[in-house]
């Protein structure tokens, strides 16, 4: 009776069902998760544990359909990247010493890039209870793909003063700022690729085993009005049956 029921269901699914499990499509996809990096630092931060719609969580924070898994889809992981975001980041103000000898500029996030949490940490990616990737200093060894915008502040000032720069003057002088390396060939590639099946639980965390590293740019970072966000991006192929 059981076998007969399964045959009936299979036949009905093939004839009237909206999903064809005999054919699959692969879609290039990125899953991302951003969490607040506290001003006082943290020994461990977990990612992909929330979904948009929860208290204080929006689509800008994550696009995961289900906490800790990819829901009803399979995912072939090809690369892991990290990212750093700050809504109000005054990159022009970086002076390194902030006018005082032997002190750091607390009003520029570049201080944290050069001597803060960016220089430490360990990223661990696990499926179930099995670790599949461990990346030391993930903000350096697993940077995001893409190219940052740049501009020439000196040249703009020269144009406002005179149409043609003075003889011998440099017309390409960048504003002092720091960012993660953002070239496609610098991302952390997962080789061989990892296939995470539908509803399979996974975990991504960034830990600081030597102790929490506080934010140095306390002059601009505020957990309430201008929080520092760090993120993990999983890039690969979304695999799902054809509808």
C-alpha positions in Angstrom: 0.0 0.0 0.0 2.9 2.3 0.9 4.7 1.7 -2.4 1.4 2.3 -4.3 0.8 5.6 -2.5 4.4 6.8 -3.3 3.8 5.9 -7.0 0.6 7.9 -7.1 2.2 10.9 -5.5 5.1 10.8 -7.9 2.9 10.5 -10.9 0.6 13.3 -9.7 3.7 15.5 -9.0 5.1 15.0 -12.5 1.7 15.9 -14.0 0.3 18.6 -11.8 3.3 19.7 -9.6 4.8 23.2 -9.9 8.4 22.0 -9.2 10.4 19.7 -11.5 12.9 17.9 -9.3 14.5 16.2 -12.3 15.9 19.5 -13.5 17.9 22.0 -11.6 19.1 25.6 -12.2 22.2 27.3 -10.9 22.2 31.0 -10.1 25.1 33.1 -9.2 24.4 34.3 -5.7 25.8 36.0 -2.6 24.6 35.5 0.9 25.7 38.3 3.4 25.4 39.0 7.1 26.4 42.2 8.9 26.5 42.7 12.7 27.5 45.6 14.9 31.1 45.6 16.1 30.8 47.0 19.6 32.9 50.0 20.6 34.3 48.0 23.5 35.1 45.1 21.2 34.1 41.5 21.5 35.7 38.1 21.9 33.3 36.5 19.5 30.8 37.7 16.9 28.4 35.3 15.1 27.0 35.8 11.6 23.9 34.4 9.7 22.0 33.9 12.9 19.3 36.5 12.1 16.9 37.2 9.3 15.5 40.5 8.0 12.3 41.5 9.8 13.6 40.7 13.3 14.0 43.5 15.8 16.5 46.0 14.3 17.5 43.7 11.4 16.9 44.9 7.9 17.7 43.6 4.4 20.8 45.7 4.5 22.0 43.5 7.4 21.3 40.1 5.8 19.4 38.4 3.0 19.3 35.0 4.6 15.9 33.3 4.4 16.3 31.3 7.6 18.6 31.6 10.5 21.6 29.3 10.3 20.7 27.7 6.9 19.9 28.5 3.3 16.3 27.3 3.6 15.0 25.1 0.8 17.9 25.8 -1.5 21.3 24.2 -1.9 24.4 26.4 -2.1 27.8 25.7 -3.7 30.3 27.9 -1.8 33.0 29.4 -4.0 34.5 32.2 -1.9 34.4 33.9 1.5 34.8 37.6 2.0 34.6 40.2 4.8 33.5 43.8 4.7 33.5 46.9 6.9 30.8 49.6 6.9 30.3 52.9 8.7 27.4 55.1 7.7 29.2 58.4 8.6 32.9 57.9 7.8 34.8 61.2 7.4 37.8 59.8 5.6 39.2 63.3 4.8 40.0 64.0 8.5 42.7 61.4 9.0 45.8 63.0 10.5 47.2 59.9 12.3 48.3 62.0 15.3 45.2 64.2 15.6 47.4 67.2 16.4 49.0 65.5 19.5 52.3 63.7 19.4 52.3 59.9 19.9 48.5 59.7 19.9 46.1 58.1 17.4 43.4 59.9 15.4 40.2 58.9 17.1 38.2 60.7 14.4 39.2 58.5 11.5 38.4 54.8 11.0 41.8 54.5 9.3 43.2 54.2 12.8 41.4 50.9 13.3 42.6 49.6 9.9 46.2 50.3 10.8 46.4 49.3 14.4 43.0 48.0 15.6 40.6 45.0 15.1 41.4 44.8 11.4 44.9 43.5 12.3 43.6 40.6 14.4 40.8 38.0 14.6 40.1 34.5 13.3 37.1 33.6 11.0 35.8 30.1 11.3 33.2 28.6 8.9 31.6 25.3 10.0 28.8 23.1 8.6 27.1 21.1 11.3 29.9 20.5 13.8 32.6 20.2 11.2 35.0 23.1 10.5 35.6 23.8 6.7 37.6 27.0 6.8 39.7 28.9 9.3 41.1 32.3 8.2 43.4 34.3 10.4 43.2 38.1 10.1 40.1 37.7 7.9 39.8 41.5 7.1 43.2 41.2 5.4 43.2 37.7 4.0 39.5 37.6 3.0 38.8 41.1 1.6 35.7 42.0 -0.4 35.7 41.9 -4.2 35.2 45.2 -6.0 37.0 48.6 -6.4 36.7 51.5 -4.0 36.0 55.0 -5.4 38.9 57.5 -5.2 39.2 61.2 -6.0 41.8 63.9 -6.1 41.1 66.6 -3.5 44.3 68.5 -4.3 43.4 68.7 -8.0 39.9 69.9 -7.2 41.3 72.7 -5.1 43.7 73.7 -7.8 40.9 73.9 -10.4 38.8 76.1 -8.1 41.8 78.5 -7.8 43.0 78.4 -11.4 42.0 76.5 -14.6 45.5 75.1 -15.1 47.7 73.8 -12.2 51.0 75.7 -11.6 54.1 74.4 -13.3 55.6 71.6 -11.4 52.6 71.1 -9.2 51.3 67.6 -8.7 47.8 67.1 -10.1 47.3 63.6 -8.6 47.5 63.7 -4.9 45.1 61.3 -3.0 43.4 62.1 0.2 45.0 60.1 3.1 42.6 57.2 3.8 42.7 53.5 4.3 40.4 50.7 3.0 40.5 46.9 2.6 42.0 45.6 -0.6 39.1 45.3 -3.0 40.3 43.2 -6.0 38.6 40.1 -7.2 41.9 38.1 -7.2 42.4 38.9 -3.5 39.3 37.2 -2.1 39.5 34.0 -0.2 38.6 31.2 -2.7 37.2 27.9 -1.3 39.0 25.2 -3.2 37.5 22.7 -3.6 34.0 24.2 -3.5 31.7 23.2 -0.6 28.1 22.1 -1.2 25.8 23.0 1.6 22.5 21.2 1.2 19.1 22.6 1.9 18.2 23.1 5.6 21.8 22.1 6.6 22.9 24.2 9.6 26.1 26.2 9.2 27.9 28.7 11.4 30.2 31.6 10.7 32.0 33.5 13.5 34.9 35.9 13.9 36.6 35.5 17.3 39.4 37.3 19.0 41.1 34.6 21.2 43.7 37.0 22.7 40.9 39.3 24.0 38.5 41.9 22.8 39.9 44.7 20.6 38.1 48.1 21.3 37.3 50.5 18.6 40.0 53.2 18.3 38.0 55.7 16.3 35.8 56.5 19.2 35.4 60.1 18.0 33.1 58.9 15.1 31.9 55.4 16.0 28.8 55.3 18.2 26.9 52.0 18.9 23.6 53.9 18.8 23.8 56.7 16.1 26.8 55.6 14.0 27.5 51.9 14.6 30.4 50.1 13.0 29.2 47.1 11.0 31.4 44.2 9.9 30.1 41.6 7.5 30.8 38.2 6.0 29.8 37.5 2.3 29.4 33.9 1.0 29.7 33.9 -2.8 28.7 30.9 -5.0 25.9 29.1 -6.8 22.4 28.9 -5.7 21.0 25.5 -6.7 17.2 24.9 -6.9 14.8 22.8 -8.9 13.1 24.2 -11.9 9.6 25.5 -11.5 
